[in-house]
Amino acid sequence: MPEREEKAKLLGIKKFSNKEYSIKIEFYDHQMAYADIDDKLRWRRRQKKNRPWMTFLIFDGCTSESMYDYFDCLDTLQYDKVARRWFMRQLRYCTDGLLLPNGYQDYENVYERMYQNEHRTANRYNFCFKDSKKALPPERLKTLLDMLPEAAYDENVSVTFLGEGDETRLTMQKSGKYVRDIGKPESFRLELIQKVLPDFYEKVKRERTLDNCTIKTTITWLAPTDCDLTVEVQDNDYVYYVMDR
């Protein structure tokens, strides 16, 4: 969690109106925005029932959700090219670098922006020990289990967490399988990342404060020699900006 939240500064307001739509956008620093779209002819269109009278956009630090709001707004504005183009042009302030040439979102950059806002570094696509283009070599899996033998494959255990402390706990899920929580200090988890995911460790060193961070590590077994290793490293002290509305 962030050390504190701070209000983002309101930079200005822009409005658009024609016979089809009324749009109001509030722009904040840190590439944030809030928008209201009023579809004036909603009741005349053949649309699904219970469609909202207003469509909102909240483009804040949660970039992935913000992009879904953005495309919802474009869907609402589908009946007027002028209004749609105006909206897209104004929202470049927020979406710059987040869209592909074909207009779809660039998921890689979207999540990188969100992680940057949250002072978090994560291997979002996981590192799978299996036959795939992104698979890590088998010797990395051996290193993982040499360092953490208690995390070895168990057909009754679906997920292993590396948490704080020095205890190992089992929690039963509704499926009947267990989640194993292995207590390990932060220093051990950093060492594990360094040896098993050296490239990712270098990225963490560049982006995070290693002496003041929280590391979340999850091992999800799919087969005796096939698992996903998911890691998130987040600074403990940082400022998270929110819109002052």
C-alpha positions in Angstrom: 0.0 0.0 0.0 1.2 3.6 -0.7 2.6 5.6 2.1 0.1 8.3 1.3 -2.3 9.6 -1.3 -2.1 13.0 -2.8 -4.7 14.9 -4.9 -3.8 15.4 -8.6 -4.2 19.0 -9.8 -7.1 19.9 -12.1 -5.5 21.3 -15.3 -8.7 22.3 -17.2 -12.1 21.3 -18.5 -13.2 20.9 -22.1 -16.7 20.4 -23.4 -18.4 19.3 -26.6 -22.0 19.3 -27.7 -24.1 18.7 -30.8 -27.5 17.2 -31.5 -26.2 13.7 -30.7 -24.0 14.0 -27.6 -22.9 16.2 -24.8 -19.4 15.6 -23.4 -17.5 17.1 -20.5 -13.9 16.1 -19.7 -11.9 17.2 -16.7 -8.1 16.9 -17.1 -5.8 16.3 -14.2 -2.0 16.0 -14.0 -0.3 12.6 -14.0 -2.2 11.8 -17.3 -5.6 11.5 -15.5 -9.0 12.5 -16.6 -12.7 12.2 -15.8 -15.4 12.4 -18.5 -19.2 12.4 -18.7 -20.9 11.5 -22.0 -24.7 12.2 -22.4 -26.3 10.4 -25.4 -29.1 12.8 -26.2 -30.8 10.4 -28.6 -30.6 7.3 -26.6 -34.3 6.6 -26.6 -34.5 6.8 -30.4 -31.8 4.2 -31.0 -32.4 0.5 -31.2 -30.1 -0.5 -28.4 -30.2 -3.0 -25.6 -32.5 -2.2 -22.7 -31.1 -0.7 -19.6 -28.3 1.0 -21.4 -27.0 3.8 -19.1 -28.1 7.3 -19.8 -24.6 8.6 -19.1 -21.3 6.9 -19.9 -18.4 7.7 -17.6 -14.7 7.6 -18.0 -12.4 7.4 -14.9 -8.8 7.5 -16.2 -6.8 7.2 -13.1 -3.8 5.2 -11.8 -5.5 1.9 -12.6 -4.6 2.0 -16.3 -6.0 -1.3 -17.3 -9.6 -0.5 -16.0 -9.2 3.0 -17.4 -8.7 1.6 -20.9 -11.9 -0.5 -20.7 -13.7 2.7 -19.7 -12.1 4.4 -22.7 -13.4 1.8 -25.2 -16.9 1.8 -23.5 -17.0 5.5 -24.3 -16.0 5.0 -27.9 -18.8 2.4 -28.2 -21.3 5.0 -26.8 -20.0 7.6 -29.4 -20.4 5.2 -32.4 -23.3 7.2 -33.9 -21.4 10.4 -34.5 -17.9 10.5 -36.0 -17.3 14.1 -35.1 -18.0 13.5 -31.4 -16.0 10.3 -31.5 -13.0 11.9 -33.1 -13.1 14.8 -30.8 -13.1 12.5 -27.8 -10.2 10.4 -29.1 -8.2 13.5 -29.8 -8.7 15.0 -26.3 -8.0 11.6 -24.6 -4.6 11.4 -26.3 -3.4 13.1 -23.1 -4.1 9.9 -21.3 -3.8 7.2 -24.0 -0.5 8.4 -25.5 1.7 5.3 -25.9 -1.1 2.9 -24.9 -2.6 2.2 -28.3 -1.4 0.2 -31.3 -1.5 1.6 -34.8 -4.8 -0.3 -35.4 -6.4 1.5 -32.5 -6.5 -1.4 -30.1 -4.8 -1.2 -26.7 -1.2 -2.2 -26.3 -1.5 -4.5 -23.3 2.2 -4.5 -22.6 2.4 -0.7 -22.3 -0.9 -0.5 -20.5 0.3 -2.8 -17.7 3.7 -1.1 -17.6 2.0 2.3 -17.1 -0.2 0.9 -14.3 2.8 -0.8 -12.6 4.7 2.4 -12.8 1.8 4.3 -11.1 1.7 1.7 -8.4 5.5 1.5 -8.0 5.3 -2.2 -8.8 7.4 -4.5 -10.9 5.8 -7.8 -12.0 6.4 -10.6 -14.4 2.9 -10.3 -15.7 3.0 -13.1 -18.2 4.6 -15.5 -15.6 7.6 -17.7 -16.3 6.4 -21.2 -17.1 8.6 -24.3 -16.8 7.1 -26.1 -19.8 7.4 -26.4 -23.6 6.7 -22.9 -24.7 8.6 -19.9 -26.3 8.7 -18.2 -22.9 9.7 -21.2 -20.9 12.7 -21.1 -18.6 15.3 -23.8 -18.8 14.8 -26.9 -16.6 17.9 -26.1 -14.6 16.1 -23.0 -13.3 13.3 -25.2 -11.9 16.0 -27.3 -10.2 17.5 -24.2 -8.6 14.0 -23.2 -7.4 13.5 -26.6 -5.7 17.0 -26.8 -4.4 16.4 -23.5 -2.6 12.8 -24.3 -1.7 12.3 -28.0 -1.4 9.1 -27.5 0.6 7.5 -26.0 -2.5 7.8 -29.3 -4.5 4.9 -30.6 -6.5 2.0 -32.1 -4.6 -1.1 -33.2 -6.3 -3.2 -32.0 -3.4 -1.6 -28.6 -3.2 -2.5 -26.1 -6.0 -0.7 -22.9 -5.1 2.3 -22.1 -2.9 2.9 -18.6 -1.5 6.1 -17.3 -0.1 5.0 -15.1 2.8 6.6 -13.5 5.9 7.7 -15.4 9.0 9.2 -18.9 9.3 6.1 -21.1 9.4 4.5 -23.2 6.7 0.6 -23.3 6.7 -1.9 -25.3 4.7 -5.3 -23.8 3.9 -8.0 -26.0 2.3 -9.9 -24.5 -0.7 -13.5 -25.4 -1.6 -12.1 -27.7 -4.4 -10.6 -29.9 -1.7 -7.0 -28.9 -2.6 -4.7 -27.0 -0.4 -2.8 -23.7 -0.6 0.6 -23.8 1.0 2.0 -20.6 2.6 5.7 -20.9 3.2 7.2 -18.2 5.4 10.5 -16.8 4.2 12.2 -13.5 4.9 12.4 -10.8 2.2 16.1 -11.4 1.7 15.5 -15.0 0.8 12.8 -14.1 -1.7 15.2 -11.6 -3.3 17.9 -14.2 -3.5 15.4 -16.6 -5.1 14.5 -14.1 -7.8 18.2 -13.4 -8.4 19.0 -17.0 -9.0 15.9 -18.2 -10.8 14.9 -15.1 -12.7 18.1 -13.1 -13.1 16.9 -10.9 -15.9 13.8 -10.0 -14.0 15.9 -9.3 -10.9 18.0 -6.8 -12.9 14.7 -5.1 -13.8 13.6 -5.0 -10.2 17.0 -3.5 -9.2 16.5 -0.7 -11.7 12.9 0.1 -10.7 12.4 -0.6 -7.0 14.0 0.1 -3.6 15.3 -3.3 -2.6 15.9 -2.4 1.0 12.3 -1.1 1.4 9.9 -3.2 -0.6 7.4 -6.0 -0.4 7.8 -9.2 -2.5 4.9 -11.5 -3.4 5.8 -14.8 -4.9 3.4 -17.5 -6.1 4.1 -20.9 -7.5 1.2 -22.6 -9.3 1.8 -26.2 -10.2 0.2 -27.6 -13.3 2.1 -30.9 -13.5 5.2 -32.5 -11.7 7.6 -30.5 -14.0 5.3 -27.7 -15.0 4.6 -24.6 -12.9 4.1 -20.8 -13.2 6.3 -18.6 -11.0 4.6 -15.2 -10.5 6.5 -12.4 -8.7 5.5 -8.9 -7.8 7.9 -6.4 -6.1 6.4 -3.1 -4.7 8.0 -0.2 -3.0 6.7 0.2 0.6 6.8 4.1 0.5 5.4 6.0 -2.4 2.8 8.5 -3.3 -0.4 7.4 -5.2 -2.2 10.2 -7.0 -6.0 10.5 -7.1 -8.3 12.9 -8.8 -9.7 15.7 -6.5 -13.4 15.4 -7.4 
